[in-house]
Amino acid sequence: MIAVALRTRRRLGKVTGPRPASRVDRLAAHPRITTTVAALGAGLAAGLNVGPVAALLASVYAALGYRAWLRIRRGRARSLDWTVALDALATAALLGVLPAAGIGLGYLMGSDPLRVLLHTPVGAGCALGAVAFQLAGLAWTDRLSRAPDGLA
């Protein structure tokens, strides 16, 4: 229902002309500053509450999440037709859910995965390796989901 309302609003905006820039548009206009603030804020919050490994992971995921959101937003603004192809990113969504699913599975098996990941050297290495693999997977997904030359 919300998606239909947003789509209708977008179509009406095309007919009635440009509307004033929203807060989201103003934030999207400064991606480096907003990404830095998001990463530092998430890292600081996680670092104060959990520890340095969590701070690093939170910073990386906050920056990654913001940049992915911004990339999707810009892609939709370029072409409404191309949004169908961007939905194929659903794979990127799976990559984003996998860490939480793995931690949940660890708890279901009776272990304490967050204690291991955030408070042991081996866990920190595994967490950093997971981030590296996720970054590679997201870059690969992004590359596969781009429009062929001349279509975007």
C-alpha positions in Angstrom: 0.0 0.0 0.0 2.8 2.4 0.9 4.7 1.5 -2.3 1.6 2.3 -4.4 1.2 5.7 -2.6 4.9 6.5 -3.2 4.7 5.5 -6.8 1.5 7.6 -7.3 3.2 10.6 -5.6 6.2 10.3 -7.9 3.9 10.2 -11.0 2.0 13.2 -9.8 5.3 15.0 -9.2 6.2 14.5 -12.9 2.9 16.0 -14.0 2.8 18.9 -11.6 6.5 19.9 -11.9 9.4 19.9 -9.5 8.9 19.9 -5.8 11.2 21.5 -3.2 14.1 19.3 -2.1 13.3 17.1 0.9 15.7 16.4 3.8 16.6 13.1 2.2 17.5 14.9 -1.0 19.7 17.4 0.9 21.5 14.6 2.7 22.0 12.7 -0.6 23.6 15.8 -2.0 26.6 15.4 0.4 27.3 11.6 0.3 30.9 11.8 1.7 29.9 13.9 4.7 26.8 11.8 5.5 28.6 8.5 5.1 31.4 9.7 7.4 28.9 10.9 10.1 26.9 7.6 9.9 30.0 5.5 10.1 31.5 7.5 13.0 28.2 7.6 14.9 27.6 3.9 14.6 31.2 3.1 15.4 31.2 5.3 18.5 27.9 3.9 19.8 29.1 0.3 19.3 32.5 1.0 20.6 31.2 2.5 23.8 28.7 -0.3 24.4 30.5 -3.4 23.2 34.1 -2.8 22.3 36.6 -2.0 19.5 35.8 -4.9 17.2 32.1 -4.0 17.3 33.0 -0.4 16.6 34.9 -1.3 13.5 32.1 -3.6 12.2 29.4 -1.1 13.0 31.3 1.6 11.2 31.9 -0.5 8.1 28.3 -1.7 7.9 26.9 1.8 8.5 29.0 3.3 5.7 28.2 0.3 3.5 24.5 0.6 4.2 24.3 4.3 3.5 26.3 4.0 0.3 24.1 1.1 -0.9 21.0 3.1 -0.1 22.3 6.1 -1.9 23.3 4.0 -5.0 19.8 2.5 -5.1 18.2 6.0 -4.7 20.3 7.5 -7.6 19.5 4.5 -9.8 15.8 4.9 -9.3 16.0 8.7 -10.0 17.7 8.0 -13.4 15.0 5.8 -14.8 11.8 4.3 -13.6 12.1 1.5 -16.1 15.5 0.5 -14.7 14.0 0.0 -11.2 12.8 -3.4 -12.2 16.4 -4.4 -12.9 17.6 -2.9 -9.6 15.2 -5.2 -7.7 17.6 -8.0 -8.7 19.8 -6.6 -6.0 17.1 -8.8 -3.5 21.2 -11.1 -3.7 22.7 -8.0 -2.0 19.9 -8.2 0.6 20.7 -11.9 1.2 24.4 -11.0 1.7 23.3 -8.4 4.2 21.1 -10.8 6.2 23.6 -13.7 6.3 25.7 -12.3 9.3 22.6 -11.9 11.5 21.3 -15.3 10.4 24.6 -16.9 11.3 24.7 -15.3 14.7 21.1 -16.3 15.3 21.9 -19.9 14.3 24.8 -19.9 16.7 22.5 -18.9 19.6 20.0 -21.6 18.5 22.8 -24.2 18.7 23.5 -23.1 22.3 26.7 -21.1 21.9 27.5 -17.4 22.4 28.8 -16.3 19.0 28.9 -12.6 19.8 31.2 -13.2 22.8 33.5 -15.2 20.5 33.4 -12.7 17.6 33.8 -9.6 19.7 36.1 -10.7 22.5 38.6 -13.2 21.1 41.5 -12.8 18.6 40.2 -15.7 16.5 36.7 -14.2 16.5 38.0 -10.8 15.5 39.9 -12.4 12.6 36.7 -14.2 11.5 34.6 -11.0 11.8 37.1 -9.1 9.7 37.3 -11.9 7.1 33.5 -11.9 7.0 33.5 -8.2 6.3 36.1 -8.6 3.5 34.0 -11.4 1.9 30.8 -9.4 2.2 32.4 -6.4 0.6 33.6 -8.5 -2.3 30.2 -10.1 -2.7 28.4 -6.7 -2.7 30.9 -5.3 -5.2 30.3 -8.4 -7.4 26.5 -8.0 -7.1 26.7 -4.4 -7.9 28.8 -5.1 -11.0 26.3 -7.8 -12.2 23.3 -5.5 -11.7 24.5 -2.6 -13.7 22.8 -1.7 -17.0 24.7 -2.7 -20.1 26.4 0.1 -21.8 24.0 2.5 -23.6 20.9 1.4 -21.7 21.3 3.5 -18.4 
